[in-house]
Amino acid sequence: MGLCDNRTVIITGAAGGLGRAYALGFAAEGANVVVNDIGTSLGGEGRDTSAADAVVAEIIAAGGQAIANYEDITDWDAAKRIVDAAVAAFGDLHVVVNNAGIVRDRMFVSATTDEWDATMHVHLRGHFCLSRHAVDYWRAKQKAGGAPDARIINTSSGAGLQGSIAQAAYSTAKGGIAALTLVQAAELGRYGITANALAPSARTRMTEQAFADKMATQGATFDAMDPANVAPTVVWLGSSASADVTGCVFELEGGKIMLEQGWREGPFIDAGARWNPADVGAAVERLLAERVPPRKVWGTA
């Protein structure tokens, strides 16, 4: 028996890197897998369906169940067709893993509106469209007397949680996804849907360029940056066993599972009256001295 026997999962960006590792991991635990990928470049250009087909062939050769899907997650109608394809092929849908993304690295002073809009479009609109159609399916199922045991698994990033030099658009989009996850968890629990997010660190075509030295762990006793290390936690989050876990952001790297604590109220001073602007500086200086130091923005000393 597998942890995800008879569960159907849609994984976006599943033709390579982390998405491929998730697809293989879910299939190994008995899930039916929809391998969604339009096969773009790292920057979001071009189309190639062969990589998604290859992942499906690999799953089927190992005795699993999978179909390829080449729909665009940022297209509202196409996103519905992804959900429909999953249900048509396997009879139900249980999990959506929003993994697909692009990056347009650029210092903020050189960023363009086209790069900004493209990054937001894929990450934020892509997460929205597919999840929204999946939620429609699960809500209809509940209204018809069913009991959804459903999962939304989103992809944030360390860049979204603490910022990253030369990645203003990417960091903003990934921070937005973390906030979206909190809202989804708060609103959708009544329908039998959980929502959690990942901030994975692994060797992918995206990270190999930005963090080449850190990602080069292939020769170590434990290849900590192998994307397959992240997959087990994702598979567990997609299983029935995770029904009580929602609204969480997990940082995953190598053998480490870390639960993010998010924004919390810190030190404060209450004057009990309106502040004089001239007095604010001293108050802020005291608060800064009392706070827990934040993590540094990626790429800073």
Long-range contacts (C-beta under 8 A, 24 or more apart in sequence): 1-30, 2-28, 2-29, 2-30, 2-31, 3-29, 3-30, 3-235, 3-236, 3-239, 3-241, 4-29, 4-30, 4-31, 4-95, 4-235, 4-238, 4-239, 5-29, 5-30, 5-31, 6-30, 6-32, 7-31, 7-32, 7-94, 7-95, 7-238, 7-239, 7-240, 8-32, 8-33, 8-34, 8-86, 8-87, 8-89, 8-90, 8-91, 8-92, 8-93, 8-94, 8-95, 9-33, 9-34, 9-94, 9-95, 9-96, 9-97, 9-238, 10-34, 10-36, 10-69, 10-82, 10-83, 10-86, 10-93, 10-95, 10-96, 10-97, 10-130, 10-134, 11-35, 11-36, 11-97, 11-99, 12-36, 12-37, 12-73, 12-97, 12-98, 12-99, 12-100, 12-126, 12-130, 13-37, 13-99, 13-100, 13-101, 14-52, 14-55, 14-97, 14-99, 15-39, 15-51, 15-52, 15-54, 15-55, 16-51, 16-204, 16-205, 17-202, 17-203, 17-204, 17-205, 17-206, 17-227, 18-99, 18-155, 18-200, 18-202, 18-204, 18-227, 18-230, 18-231, 19-97, 19-99, 19-100, 20-55, 20-227, 21-202, 21-226, 21-227, 21-228, 21-230, 21-231, 22-97, 22-99, 22-230, 22-231, 22-234, 22-235, 23-55, 23-59, 23-66, 24-55, 24-58, 24-59, 24-62, 24-228, 24-231, 25-228, 25-231, 25-232, 25-234, 25-235, 26-95, 26-231, 26-234, 26-235, 26-238, 27-59, 27-62, 27-64, 27-65, 27-66, 28-62, 28-64, 29-235, 29-239, 30-64, 31-64, 31-65, 31-95, 31-235, 31-238, 32-65, 32-66, 32-86, 32-89, 32-90, 33-59, 33-64, 33-65, 33-66, 33-67, 34-66, 34-67, 34-69, 34-82, 34-85, 34-86, 34-89, 35-59, 35-66, 35-67, 35-68, 35-69, 36-68, 36-69, 36-70, 36-71, 36-73, 36-82, 36-100, 37-68, 37-69, 37-70, 37-100, 38-70, 38-71, 38-72, 39-70, 40-102, 42-102, 42-103, 42-205, 42-206, 42-209, 43-102, 43-103, 43-104, 43-118, 44-102, 44-104, 44-118, 44-122, 65-90, 73-98, 73-100, 73-122, 73-126, 73-129, 73-130, 74-121, 74-122, 74-125, 74-126, 74-129, 75-129, 76-129, 78-129, 79-129, 79-130, 79-132, 79-133, 80-133, 82-130, 82-133, 83-130, 83-133, 83-134, 83-137, 87-137, 93-134, 93-137, 93-138, 93-150, 94-148, 94-149, 94-150, 94-151, 94-238, 95-150, 95-151, 95-152, 95-153, 95-238, 96-130, 96-131, 96-134, 96-151, 96-152, 96-153, 97-153, 97-155, 97-234, 97-238, 98-126, 98-127, 98-130, 98-131, 98-152, 98-153, 98-154, 98-155, 98-177, 99-155, 100-126, 101-126, 101-155, 101-173, 101-206, 103-167, 103-170, 103-206, 103-210, 104-169, 104-170, 105-166, 105-167, 105-170, 105-210, 106-166, 106-168, 106-169, 107-165, 107-166, 108-168, 111-168, 111-169, 115-169, 116-168, 116-169, 119-169, 119-170, 119-173, 120-169, 120-172, 120-173, 123-170, 123-173, 123-174, 123-176, 123-177, 124-173, 124-176, 124-177, 124-180, 127-154, 127-155, 127-177, 127-180, 128-180, 131-184, 135-188, 135-191, 135-193, 138-191, 138-192, 138-193, 139-191, 142-191, 142-192, 147-192, 148-191, 148-192, 148-193, 149-192, 149-240, 149-243, 150-191, 150-192, 150-193, 150-194, 151-193, 151-194, 151-195, 151-196, 151-237, 151-238, 151-242, 152-181, 152-184, 152-188, 152-193, 152-194, 152-195, 152-196, 153-195, 153-196, 153-197, 153-198, 153-234, 153-237, 153-238, 154-178, 154-180, 154-181, 154-184, 154-195, 154-196, 154-197, 154-198, 155-197, 155-198, 155-200, 156-181, 156-197, 156-198, 156-199, 156-249, 157-199, 157-200, 158-199, 158-201, 158-251, 158-298, 159-298, 160-199, 161-199, 161-249, 161-251, 161-260, 161-295, 162-294, 162-295, 162-296, 162-297, 162-298, 163-297, 163-298, 164-297, 164-298, 164-299, 165-297, 165-298, 165-299, 165-300, 166-299, 167-210, 167-298, 174-199, 178-249, 178-260, 178-262, 181-247, 181-249, 182-247, 182-262, 185-246, 185-247, 185-248, 186-247, 189-246, 194-242, 194-243, 194-245, 194-246, 195-246, 195-247, 196-237, 196-242, 196-245, 196-246, 196-247, 196-248, 196-249, 196-250, 197-248, 197-249, 197-250, 198-230, 198-233, 198-234, 198-249, 198-250, 198-251, 198-252, 199-249, 199-250, 199-251, 199-252, 199-260, 200-227, 200-230, 200-251, 200-252, 200-253, 201-225, 201-251, 201-252, 201-253, 201-254, 202-226, 202-227, 202-229, 202-230, 202-252, 202-253, 203-227, 222-254, 222-255, 224-253, 224-254, 224-255, 225-253, 225-254, 229-253, 229-254, 229-255, 233-257, 266-290, 266-291, 266-292, 267-291
